[in-house]
């Protein structure tokens, strides 16, 4: 459920007309609904009420500071994959004991920062990372709670680019290797084996892969107990899908029910890493039609939003629902919706049924809250779009549109090139 709805043929976010925001902020831009994001978190978190758990919001989906502050106010934690996300999570007030750190390529600087911050858990993804953590924990003389991210070799039946739990993926370690690493950890004075982790992919639309993953992790927990290692946490990652077109993903209550049934009575705290399921449908991307270009057998709506703003259609051939901000516009036609970037892959939709739009009309791309701004870039020296948060009848610019000065920030000119 989201709070982007038409009122008298005009699209609103909560109680604010989209056109009012565009008039003040311009296009293209991202708009997030506070009411939707809050509701999604509360429904998800409450679904696991019967077992001890921490819902650690996946910052990579959308790390805007305002959204992270909402998560903090709602009692959530953070799943991070970089030192930058650690910085942003702490800056937003998220308690360090609700932060988990995953990722295959954590640098020494990032690990030092995580250890210093006393985060909940570091998910180790290789023998090399364990060796570095041994060294750092000794030199810093700090106890470091760790987990091994196990690759359970489970196919989540999702897009190959967002599958993370197969043998061929770069993430995690196989169970045989994980056992050896746990034994190494158990011998270390400063490393605390507190959990076991897994994450099999993103935009998963079936419950079976999650059930299989939990059962696999339970078996591993019991094997470790047999070797004298008692864990306190089980991290099953995120990955629950959302509706972009006509998908019917499990709802959080269904998801929670099967996970809870598997884990009841084990005495483990469940760590969850929801991202897309919370923020995906909490945001839209709004663009303006610059030109309508007609060629034989094809019509293009050229808009001011592009692949640098929303890369999912180009990268994954992902579908996003697209609607006019003014619902009363014209009759239907099939078009390609494309941006100004000099790439044939710069499109937001192909052969899409749309009303007859004209120069200056606005479109809203739905499901853009996750992996929208967070994957945006300055390709073609385009300024990144602003982000707006709507709460009831008010809207707030939570990230300004970049300036041309921002495009050269950090650059320097060698003396021999100065004019």
N, C-alpha and C positions, 0 to 999 in steps of 0.2 A: 504494500500500500504506500502511495506517496501523495504529497499535497501539491501537485502541479495539475491544475484543473481549469477547464474553461468556465468563465462566467459571462453570460451574454455574448458568446462567440469570441471572447478575448481570453488568452491564456494568462493565468495567474500563478504565482508561487505563494502559497498560503493566502494572505489577504492583500497581496501587492501585485498590480498588473506588471507583466514583463515589460511592456512598452514604457512604463514609468521608470524602471531601472535602466533600460537602454537609453532613454533620453538623458539620464544623469551620467551614465558611465560609458556609453558607446558600445560598439561591437567590434570584434567578437568578444564574448565574455562567458565565464562560468557562473552559474547561480546555484546555490545550495539551500535546501530547506532545513532549517533547524528542527522543525516539528517532525519531519520525516526521519532525519538522522537519529534524533532522540528516541523516537518510537521504535525504530529498527533495533537500536542497541537494547532497549528495555525488553522488547519481546524476545530477543535472542538470549540475553542474560537470564531472564526469568525462566526460560524454558529449562534451564539446568539447575533450578532451585533445589532439587532433591539431593544433589551431591555437592561436595566442596569443589569450587572451581574459581578460576580467574579468567575473564574474557579480555585477552590482550589484543587490542585493535591493531591490525596490520598496517603500519604506517606507510608502507610502500604503495598502498592503494590510493592514498591521498593524505599527505602530511601537512596540510594547511594548519597553522597554529590554532586557529579558532576551532576547528574540528577536534583537534587534540585536547583543547581545553574543555570542550563538551564531554569528551570521553572521561576526562579527569573528574568533572563534576558528577558524572553518573557512576563513578566508582570503578571504572575500567582501568586496564593496564595497557601496555604497548608491546607489540612484537616489532623488533627493529632488525635491520640488516646492514646498518652502517653507523659510523661515528656521527654522521650528520643527523640521522634519525634519533640517535641517543640524545644528542644535544637538543633537538626540537622537543622530544618527549619530556625531558627534564625541565626545559624552559616553560613548557605548558603546565607544569606542576604535577605530572604523573609520578607517583611514588616510585623510587628506584626498585623497591621490592615487589613491583608489579611489572617489571620490564624483563623480557626474554630476548636474547640476541642470537639470531640465526645467520646463515650465509656462509658460502664456501671460501670466501677470500677475505676474512677479517685481518686487517693489518695489525702490526705490533702496537701502533699508536691507538687504534680503535680498541684493542683488547685491554690496554693499560687504562683507558678511560672507563671502560665497562667495569673493570676490577675496582678502580678507585671509587666508582659510583655505588658499589655494593648492589648490583642488580640481582634480580631473582635467580637467573640461571643463564649460563652460556651454553648454547647447543654446539658441541664440537662436531665438525664434519670431515675431519681427516686426521691421520696420524701426525702430520706435520703441524697442524694446529694444536694438537695435544702437547707435542714437544715444546712449542712456544709457550703454552700456558704453564707448563711445568716450570720453565725458566722464569717467567714473569711472576708467578705466585711466590716462588722462593725469593727472588730479588726484592719483591715488594712486601714480603712477609705477611701476606693476606690470604685468608681462607677464601677459596673461590668455588661457589656451587656450580656444578657442571652437569651436563646431560650429553648423551651421544645421540646424534640424529641418525636414526637407522633407516636405510633404504629397504622397504619391505617387498620390493619387486611386485607391486600391485598396479594394474593398469586402470586408471580412473576413467578411461574412455572420454577424454577431452582433447582439446587442440594440442598437437605435438609440442608446440612452443611453451605450453604451460603445464605439461606433464613433468612431475619432479620425482616420482617414486619408482622409476624403472631402473634396471641395471645400467642401461645406456646413458642415464642422466648424470649430470655432474654432482648432484646433491647427495649428502649423507654417505654412510658406509654400509656395506653388507653385514648381516648379522654375525657371521664368523669373525669378521674383522672387529666388529663392535665388542664382542666378548673379550677379545684380546685387549682392546683399549680400556674396557672397564677394569680388567685385572691390573693394568698399569696404573689407572687412576686410584684404585684401592690401596696401592702401596705408597701413594704420595701424601706427605704431611699437610700440604696446603690445598689440595684438590678434594672437593666433597662431591661424591657421586650421588646426586639428589634426584635425578630424573632420567627419563628416556623419552625421546622425541621422534616424530615423523611428520612428514607433510608430503602428500602424494600428488598434489596438483591443484589447479584452480578451475573455477566454473564447472564443478562436478554436479551432475544432475540426477544421480542415483544414490541410494543409501548403501547398496551392497559393498562398494569399495571402502567406505568408511567402516562398516562392520568388520570387514576382513582385516583392515588395518588395526583396529582396536584389539581384535582377537590375537593377531600376530604379536602386538606389543605386550599383551597380557602374558602370553607364553614366554616371551623374553624376560619379563619381570620375574616370573616364577623361576626361570633358570638361574637368574642372578641371585635370587633369594637362596637357591640351593647352594650357591657358592659363598653365602654369607654377606651378600650385599643387599641392604634393604633400601629401596627407593621410596620417595615420598610424593613424587609428581610424575604424571604421564601427560605429555604434550602431543596432541593429535593434529596440530596445525590448523589450517583453515580449509578453504576450497569449496564451500557450499555455494552452488550456483544461484543465479538470479534470472529473471525473465527479461530478455532483450527483445524477443519477437514473439514466439509462441511456445517457448520452453515451459515446462511444468516442473521446476525443481521441488524437492521436498521442502516443506516449511520448517522453521526452526523447532517447532514442537515435535514434529515427526523425527527430525534429526536428533534432537535431544533425547527422545524416548528410547531410541535404539542404543545410543551411546550410554545412557544412564543404566539401562538394563544390563549392559555388558560390564560396567564398572562398579555397580553397587556392591558394597561389602568388602571391597579390596583395600580400603583405607588409603586411597591415593587421592591427591588433589589433581583435578583435571585442568590442564592449561589449554585454552582455545585461542585461535588466532584469526578471528573473523575480520575480513576487510571489505571485499566487494559486496558481500551480503548486507553489510551495514550502510555503505556509502554509495554503492553503484547507482541505485535508483533515487538517491537523495539529491542528485545534481543533474542539471541540464547544461548544454552548451548552446549558446544563442549566436547566430550569424545573420548577416544581412545579404540579400541578393544584390550583387553589383551589376551583373549583366545577364540577360537571357540570350543565349547563342544557339541558333538553329542551323544545322547542317543536314544534308540528305540523310534521312532515317534516324536522326539523333537530335535531341534537345539537351543543352547543358544549362543548368543553373550555376553560374559562377558566383560564389559567395566569398565573403571576406574571412571566413574561417578556413583552416587548411590542415594538412597532415602534420604540420609542426605543432598545431594546437591539440588535435585529437588523432593520434596515429593508429588507433586500433583497427579502423577499416582497412587501411593500407597494409598494416603489419600482419594482421590475423584474418583479413577478409571478414572482419566482424560486422555484424548487423546491429545498427542502432535505429530505433524508431525515430522518424523525423516528421514533425508536424508544423504547419504554419502557426505563427503566433495569433494571427487573425483567422479563426475557424471558418469564417463566412466567405473566404476567397474562392472564386471560380470553380470550374469543373476539373476532372482529373486528366492527367497526362503522364506519360512515362519519361523520366529524365535521368540524367546523370548529375549528381550534385558534387561539384568540384571546387577546389580552391585555387589561389593565385600562384602556388609554388610551381617552379619549372621542373616538374616530374609528372610523367603519365600516371604514376601511382598516387598522385594527390587527389584522392576522392573521399567523400563521406558516404556516398551511396551510388549504386549503379542500377539503371533500369528500374527506378523506384517510381511507383505511382504517387503523384503529387498534384495538388491543385495548380491551376494556371497562375503562376506568380509573376510579378513584375519587379523592375528595379526598385530597390528600397524596401521591399517586403522582408519580414523577419521569419526565420525558421528556428525551431527548437529541436535540438538533438538530445534525445532522452537516454537515460542509463549512462550518463557521462561523468558521474561523480567519482567513479573508480578508474584509475589508470587513464585519466584524461589529462588534467594539468600536470600530474606527477610524471608523465612520460613526455611532456611537451619540450620543445627545443627552440633555438633561435635560427634554425635553418633558413637560408635565404635572407639572413639578417632581419628576420621578423621579430617584432617585440612580442613577448609572451603576454597572454591575455590576463585581464584582471579577474579576481574572484570575489563574489558577492554572497553574503549570508543573509537570508531572510528569516526574520522571526516575527510572526503574526503580521502586524501592519507596518513594520519597519524593515529597512534593509541597510546593511553595513558593508562597506568595501573592506574586505579582509585581506586583499592583496591588490595594490595599485597596478595599473597597466605599466609595463616597462617603458622607459623613455629611450630615445636614441642614445643618450649618454650611457644608459645601462649596457648598451650593446658593446661599448668599448671600455667598460669598467675593467680594470686590471691589466689592460694593455699598456705597453710602454714602447717608446720609439727610440731606437739606437741613435746616437748623436750624428752619425754620418747620414741619416735619413731625414733629419730635421730640416724643415723649410724655413 
